[in-house]
Amino acid sequence: LLFYLRQKKTRIAVVNARMTRKSHRAYMHTRLLWRNLAPQTILATAPKDAERYGLLFPRARVLTMANMKFDQMASLPGIEQPLDRFRNVLPDHLPLTVLASIRRQEEPLIRQLIGRLFDRYPSQIVALFPRHQHRINHWKNQLKSLKIPFSLRSALRNPVQAPGLILWDTFGELRDIYPLARTVFVGGSLEPLGGQNFIEPALAGAVTVTGPYYDDFEWVGDGLFDQRIVLKKNNVDQVENTMIDALSHPPCREDLARRCRSYIISRQGGARFACSEIIKSL
C-alpha cells in the first residue's frame, strides 16, 4: 500500500498510530526499505509509539495525539446502567468480585488468587470470566480441586444464596456486570500478554486492579494510575491485598466513576486534532 501510494505521489498520514515493541523490532530489521516508503505525517497515541515510529521513519513528521478511543467513550455505560438482567443470578447480600478476561498463561496465578480471596474473605461471590470459552472445562477441574463451590452462569435460574464462585460461560455480559462489582481484577496483565480493558470497570465505579503488563493500553497514559482511579500492582500478592482491602473497606464508587469519566473527558479531542493535521497536509 505504501509503495503504490508513493508511486501516485499521494500524501500519507498515519492516524491514531500504535506500534508494539515486538512489531518495532521486526520492522527495524528492514528499516532501509521502510525509510523509502515513509509516510509524511504520523500521529501516534503515546510517546513510546512516537519514538518507535520516529526511529523507523526518521524523515517523517511525528506527533502525538490523544487516542480517538477517548472520543468514543463519551457514550460508554457507567454506574447508572440498569441491572435487571442479573437479578436471577446474583444475591443482594454478598459483595461481588470479578476476575475479568483471564488468559491461559496466568491461570496458575489466578488459581492461587481465588483460593486466597476466599480464605481471607469467605463471604463473597467471585465471578470468573475466562478470556476464551474453551478454557471453561479446565476451570471446572481446577475449581473442583480447590474445593470451592461453583455454579455455571448458564445453569443459574435463581440467585445464588451462599458464598462461592460463578464460572461465567456465556458471552457478552462482562461489561454489564461491572456496575455490580465491588472490585475487579483485569486479566492479561500478570504475564506479558498486552493487558485488557481496565477503563470499563473503573467507569462503573469498581475498585479496578491490573497487573504490571498492559502494553496494549499504554495509550491510556499514567494518569489513571497516578490518580489511583485504576490500581496497578506488580504481582499476585499485591493484587490479593488490594482486592481484600476493597472488599473490607469499599470506597465511594460514585466518586471513582466520576473521576474516571473526568479523566476520559480531559483526553478527548483526538479526532478533531487528526482532522486538523490532515487538512494541513493538503
C-alpha positions in Angstrom: 0.0 0.0 0.0 2.7 2.5 0.9 4.6 1.6 -2.3 1.7 2.4 -4.6 0.7 5.5 -2.7 4.2 6.8 -3.1 4.1 6.0 -6.8 1.0 8.1 -7.1 2.5 10.9 -5.1 -0.2 10.6 -2.6 0.4 12.2 0.8 0.2 9.7 3.6 -0.9 10.3 7.2 -0.9 7.5 9.8 -3.6 8.4 12.4 -4.2 7.0 15.9 -0.9 5.2 15.4 0.4 2.5 17.7 3.5 0.3 17.3 4.3 -2.5 19.8 7.8 -3.3 20.9 7.6 -6.6 19.1 6.5 -5.0 15.8 9.2 -2.3 16.1 11.9 -4.9 16.5 10.7 -6.7 13.4 10.4 -3.5 11.3 13.8 -2.3 12.3 15.4 -5.4 10.6 14.3 -4.0 7.3 14.3 -0.3 8.1 16.2 0.7 5.0 13.2 -0.5 2.9 10.7 1.4 5.1 12.6 4.6 5.1 12.0 4.8 1.3 8.2 4.3 1.9 7.8 6.7 4.8 4.5 8.5 5.4 4.7 12.3 5.6 2.8 12.5 8.9 2.4 10.1 11.8 0.1 10.9 14.7 1.0 8.4 17.5 -1.1 7.8 20.5 1.7 7.7 23.1 5.2 9.0 23.4 6.7 5.5 23.2 4.8 4.8 20.0 6.0 8.2 18.6 9.6 7.2 19.5 9.3 3.9 17.7 7.8 5.5 14.6 10.5 8.2 14.6 13.3 5.6 14.6 11.7 3.7 11.7 10.8 6.8 9.7 13.4 9.5 10.6 12.2 11.9 7.9 8.5 11.7 8.8 6.8 14.4 10.8 5.9 12.5 14.0 3.5 14.0 16.6 1.5 12.6 19.5 -2.3 12.8 19.7 -5.0 11.7 22.1 -6.3 8.3 21.2 -9.6 8.6 19.4 -11.0 5.9 21.6 -11.4 8.5 24.3 -13.9 10.3 22.0 -15.9 7.1 21.7 -16.0 6.6 25.4 -18.4 9.5 26.0 -21.3 7.2 25.4 -20.0 4.2 27.5 -22.4 3.0 30.2 -21.5 3.9 33.7 -22.6 3.4 37.2 -26.3 4.3 36.4 -26.8 1.4 34.0 -29.9 -0.8 34.7 -29.0 -4.2 36.0 -32.3 -6.2 36.0 -30.7 -8.9 33.8 -28.6 -10.3 36.8 -31.4 -10.4 39.4 -31.8 -14.1 38.8 -28.0 -14.7 39.2 -26.5 -12.6 41.9 -27.6 -12.1 45.6 -28.1 -8.7 47.2 -26.3 -9.6 50.5 -22.9 -10.7 49.3 -20.2 -8.5 47.6 -19.2 -9.3 44.1 -15.5 -9.8 43.0 -14.9 -10.1 39.2 -11.9 -11.7 37.7 -12.1 -10.5 34.1 -10.7 -11.7 30.8 -8.3 -14.3 32.4 -5.8 -15.7 30.0 -4.4 -19.2 29.9 -0.8 -18.2 30.7 -1.9 -16.6 34.0 -4.2 -19.3 35.2 -1.9 -20.8 37.8 -1.6 -17.3 39.4 -5.4 -16.8 39.3 -5.9 -20.2 40.9 -3.8 -19.0 43.8 -5.6 -15.7 43.9 -9.1 -17.4 44.1 -8.0 -19.6 47.0 -6.5 -16.7 48.9 -9.5 -14.4 48.4 -11.9 -17.0 49.8 -9.5 -17.8 52.7 -9.3 -14.2 53.7 -12.9 -13.0 52.9 -15.2 -16.1 52.7 -18.4 -14.1 52.4 -18.3 -13.1 48.8 -19.3 -14.1 45.3 -16.4 -14.4 42.8 -17.4 -14.2 39.1 -14.7 -15.7 36.9 -14.6 -14.7 33.2 -12.0 -16.7 31.2 -10.9 -14.7 28.1 -11.6 -17.7 25.9 -14.5 -20.1 26.3 -12.6 -23.2 25.5 -10.9 -22.8 29.0 -14.2 -23.5 30.8 -13.7 -27.2 31.2 -10.2 -26.6 32.5 -11.6 -24.2 35.2 -14.2 -26.7 36.2 -11.4 -29.2 37.1 -9.3 -26.5 38.8 -12.2 -25.3 41.0 -13.1 -28.9 42.0 -9.5 -29.4 43.1 -9.7 -26.2 45.1 -12.9 -27.5 46.7 -14.6 -24.1 46.0 -18.3 -24.4 45.3 -19.1 -23.0 41.9 -22.0 -22.6 39.5 -22.1 -22.2 35.8 -23.7 -18.9 34.7 -25.7 -20.7 32.0 -27.3 -23.0 34.6 -28.5 -20.4 37.1 -32.2 -19.7 37.2 -32.3 -18.2 40.7 -29.8 -16.1 42.6 -27.0 -18.0 44.4 -27.5 -17.6 48.2 -24.3 -18.9 49.6 -20.7 -17.7 49.1 -18.9 -19.3 46.1 -17.8 -18.8 42.6 -19.8 -18.3 39.3 -17.9 -19.6 36.3 -19.1 -17.3 33.5 -19.7 -19.5 30.4 -21.9 -17.1 28.5 -20.8 -14.3 26.1 -21.4 -10.6 26.2 -22.1 -9.9 29.8 -18.8 -8.8 31.3 -19.2 -5.0 30.7 -22.7 -5.1 32.1 -21.8 -6.7 35.3 -19.1 -4.2 36.3 -21.6 -1.8 38.0 -22.4 -4.6 40.4 -18.8 -5.5 41.3 -17.1 -4.1 44.4 -13.7 -4.9 42.9 -12.4 -6.2 39.6 -9.1 -7.7 38.5 -8.5 -7.2 34.8 -6.5 -10.1 33.3 -3.9 -10.5 30.6 -1.7 -8.4 32.9 0.0 -10.7 35.3 2.0 -12.1 32.4 3.3 -10.1 29.3 0.1 -10.6 27.3 -0.8 -7.0 26.5 -3.5 -6.5 29.1 -7.2 -6.0 28.7 -9.6 -3.0 29.1 -9.4 -1.6 32.6 -11.3 1.6 31.8 -14.7 0.0 31.6 -14.8 -1.3 35.3 -13.3 1.9 36.5 -16.1 3.9 34.7 -18.6 1.7 36.6 -17.1 2.7 39.9 -15.5 -0.7 40.8 -12.1 -0.8 42.5 -10.1 -1.8 39.5 -6.8 -3.7 39.6 -4.4 -4.6 36.9 -1.1 -6.3 36.8 2.2 -4.8 35.5 1.7 -5.7 31.9 -0.6 -3.6 29.8 1.2 -2.7 26.6 -2.0 -2.7 24.5 -3.3 0.1 26.8 -0.3 2.3 27.1 -2.2 4.9 25.2 -4.4 5.5 28.2 -1.5 7.3 29.9 -0.3 7.1 33.5 -2.9 9.5 34.9 -5.4 6.8 35.8 -2.7 5.1 37.9 -1.3 8.4 39.3 -4.8 9.4 40.5 -5.5 5.9 41.8 -8.5 5.5 39.6 -7.0 2.2 38.5 -4.6 0.4 40.7 -1.5 -1.2 39.1 0.1 -4.0 41.0 3.3 -5.9 40.3 2.4 -9.4 41.4 -0.5 -11.6 42.5 0.3 -10.9 46.2 -0.3 -7.2 45.8 -3.4 -7.9 43.7 -4.8 -10.0 46.5 -4.1 -7.5 49.2 -5.7 -4.7 47.2 -8.8 -6.6 46.5 -9.2 -7.7 50.1 -8.9 -4.1 51.2 -11.6 -3.1 48.7 -13.9 -5.8 50.0 -13.3 -4.9 53.6 -13.3 -1.1 53.2 -15.1 -0.2 49.9 -14.6 3.4 48.8 -17.3 5.6 47.3 -18.0 4.1 43.9 -19.7 7.2 42.7 -16.5 9.2 43.3 -14.4 6.6 41.5 -16.8 6.6 38.5 -16.8 10.5 38.4 -13.1 10.8 38.5 -12.7 8.2 35.7 -15.2 10.0 33.5 -13.4 13.3 34.1 -10.1 11.8 33.1 -11.6 10.5 29.9 -13.2 13.8 29.0 -9.9 15.6 29.7 -8.3 13.5 27.0 -10.9 13.8 24.3 -10.4 15.7 21.1 -8.1 13.3 19.2 -10.4 13.0 16.2 -10.6 16.8 15.8 -6.8 17.1 16.1 -6.3 14.4 13.5 -8.7 16.1 11.1 -6.8 19.4 11.6 -3.5 17.8 10.8 -4.8 16.0 7.7 -6.2 19.3 6.4 -2.8 20.9 7.0 -1.1 18.2 5.0 -3.3 19.0 2.0 
